[in-house]
Amino acid sequence: MSEETPNRTIVAACYRSPVLALVALQGQEILEIRRHRMRSGGRRTNALRDRITRFHDDVGGTAVVTENASSLNPALRGAKLRLRHCDVKNAKARLTGRETAVHSDLARVVLDRAPHLSRFVGPTLRRRDSREVATMLAVALGFAAEFHGASAA
């Protein structure tokens, strides 16, 4: 962790229906991961906002990172959180060094940086497992935003 940003905790959020993955990071260190199975329906927007806000407050977050075109963005509109956005394609390119990286390439890089994630994300990344995909993408968004910046909202 940089001396310039002591205790700067980034919360990365990724939603892949029906799973909301939340990851708290300080630099390259993953502090906590929470995954929630979200119900569909009219109250989902409020439930998403409440889960993210509660996690942000629990870990002392300084910013929340989501995907640029995420369905989380409308849910977070009006929340009193510092929002940052990061494109998954750009995060893949930044972290893997390849412009055409796929999810499994990204999973290998994420697991190299944080081997303890192997209990959440397999090296082959079963594409149909929304828990694995959401968790891996949330970690990747956090890593990419921390080291390469992300646009502020």
ROKEKOL-347731 format. One record per residue (C-alpha): residue in one letter; x negated, y negated, z. Coordinates in nm, 4 decimals, m for minus. Each point is the difference from the previous one (the first is absolute). Layout:
<nodes>
A	X	Y	Z
...
</nodes>
This chain:
<nodes>
M	0.0000	0.0000	0.0000
S	m0.1274	m0.3452	m0.0856
E	m0.0887	m0.2444	0.2786
E	0.1991	m0.2651	m0.1878
T	0.3269	0.1874	0.0505
P	m0.0008	0.1511	0.3483
N	0.3106	0.2031	0.0792
R	0.1522	m0.0772	m0.3407
T	0.2519	0.2772	m0.0440
I	0.1520	0.0544	m0.3416
V	0.3265	0.1921	m0.0212
A	0.0440	0.1737	m0.3349
A	0.3500	0.1163	m0.0868
C	0.1076	0.2275	m0.2821
Y	0.3474	0.1350	m0.0709
R	0.0521	0.3069	m0.2153
S	0.3581	0.1077	0.0464
P	0.0841	0.1238	0.2543
V	m0.3342	m0.0561	0.1819
L	m0.1323	m0.3243	0.1467
A	m0.3724	0.0257	0.0800
L	m0.1579	m0.2600	0.2282
V	m0.3733	m0.0214	0.0591
A	m0.1897	m0.2342	0.2341
L	m0.3595	m0.0706	m0.1039
Q	m0.2880	m0.2071	0.1297
G	m0.2502	m0.0103	m0.2841
Q	m0.0574	0.3603	m0.1059
E	0.1236	0.1377	0.3315
I	0.3492	0.1462	0.0028
L	0.1528	m0.0706	0.3394
E	0.3388	0.1625	m0.0376
I	0.2326	0.1597	m0.2523
R	0.3757	0.0292	0.0324
R	0.2366	0.1582	m0.2477
H	0.3762	m0.0347	0.0085
R	0.2668	0.1768	m0.1982
M	0.2451	m0.2715	m0.0999
R	0.3662	0.0567	m0.0706
S	0.1546	m0.1405	m0.3119
G	0.2852	m0.2423	0.0136
G	0.0819	m0.3598	0.0718
R	m0.1905	m0.0236	0.3278
R	m0.3299	0.1219	m0.1447
T	m0.1275	m0.3539	m0.0673
N	0.0442	m0.0987	0.3644
A	m0.1462	0.3299	0.1202
L	m0.3092	m0.0449	m0.2198
R	m0.0543	m0.3552	0.1266
D	0.0502	0.1088	0.3625
R	m0.2446	0.2940	m0.0260
I	m0.2700	m0.2096	m0.1661
T	0.0439	m0.2937	0.2378
R	m0.0053	0.2284	0.3051
F	m0.3159	0.1780	m0.1206
H	m0.1656	m0.3347	m0.0820
D	0.0761	m0.1249	0.3507
D	m0.1064	0.3271	0.1663
V	m0.3463	m0.0052	m0.1608
G	m0.0500	m0.3768	0.0165
G	0.0005	m0.0397	m0.3765
T	m0.1264	m0.3155	m0.1675
A	0.1454	0.0760	m0.3447
V	0.2164	0.2535	m0.1825
V	m0.1143	0.1302	m0.3390
T	0.2529	0.1462	m0.2438
E	0.0020	0.0810	m0.3690
N	0.0711	m0.2900	m0.2370
A	0.3253	0.1464	m0.1321
S	0.0975	0.1871	0.3135
S	0.3568	0.0523	0.1128
L	m0.1324	m0.1067	0.3412
N	m0.0439	m0.3597	m0.1121
P	0.3726	m0.0871	0.0007
A	0.0327	0.1731	0.3378
L	m0.2806	m0.2139	0.1416
R	0.1348	m0.3261	m0.1367
G	0.0828	m0.2151	0.2994
A	m0.2139	0.2034	0.2416
K	m0.2509	m0.2123	0.1873
L	m0.3016	0.1925	m0.1282
R	m0.3022	m0.1055	m0.2034
L	0.0508	0.1990	m0.3205
R	m0.2665	0.0953	m0.2509
H	0.0478	0.1956	m0.3189
C	m0.2283	0.2384	m0.1850
D	0.0644	0.1804	m0.3261
V	m0.0443	0.3796	0.0238
K	m0.1692	0.0149	m0.3417
N	m0.2531	m0.2621	0.1111
A	m0.0507	0.1739	0.3354
K	m0.0721	0.3270	m0.1847
A	m0.2504	m0.1742	m0.2291
R	m0.1728	m0.1797	0.2892
L	m0.0320	0.3051	0.2189
T	m0.0845	0.2613	m0.2637
G	m0.1966	m0.2183	m0.2409
R	0.2132	0.1330	m0.2859
E	0.2597	m0.1982	m0.1940
T	0.2097	0.3083	m0.0738
A	m0.0072	0.1666	0.3411
V	0.2872	0.2270	0.0959
H	0.1399	0.0732	0.3460
S	m0.2217	0.3063	0.0519
D	m0.3137	m0.2108	m0.0766
L	0.1144	m0.2514	0.2562
A	0.0733	0.2732	0.2552
R	m0.3566	0.1309	m0.0307
V	m0.1452	m0.3498	0.0583
V	0.2303	m0.0623	0.2954
L	m0.0927	0.3379	0.1525
D	m0.3719	m0.0707	m0.0525
R	0.0362	m0.3268	0.1916
A	0.2255	0.1442	0.2682
P	m0.0371	0.3801	0.0224
H	0.2321	0.0207	0.3006
L	0.2878	m0.0852	m0.2369
S	m0.0123	0.3534	m0.1343
R	0.2779	0.0894	0.2432
F	0.2240	m0.2536	m0.1797
V	m0.1270	0.0177	m0.3597
G	m0.1270	0.3056	m0.1851
P	m0.2884	m0.0260	m0.2495
T	0.2227	0.1086	m0.2882
L	0.2819	m0.2341	0.1073
R	0.3213	0.1830	m0.0734
R	0.1755	m0.2622	m0.2110
R	0.3457	0.1052	0.1109
D	m0.0817	m0.0444	0.3681
S	0.1145	m0.3559	0.0698
R	m0.1571	0.0119	0.3484
E	m0.3473	0.0602	m0.1436
V	0.0382	m0.2520	m0.2820
A	0.1376	m0.2760	0.2247
T	m0.2699	0.0548	0.2632
M	m0.2855	0.0067	m0.2496
L	0.1261	m0.3094	m0.1816
A	0.0457	m0.1927	0.3254
V	m0.3587	0.0795	0.1045
A	m0.1290	m0.0916	m0.3470
L	0.1901	m0.3310	0.0005
G	m0.1478	m0.0809	0.3401
F	m0.3548	0.0865	m0.1073
A	0.0322	m0.1977	m0.3237
A	0.1565	m0.3031	0.1685
E	m0.2579	m0.0041	0.2786
F	m0.3035	0.0022	m0.2241
H	0.1147	m0.1730	m0.3138
G	0.2676	m0.2343	0.1232
A	0.3604	0.0025	m0.0992
S	0.2287	m0.2789	m0.1020
A	0.1776	m0.1750	0.2836
A	0.3749	m0.0361	m0.0229
</nodes>
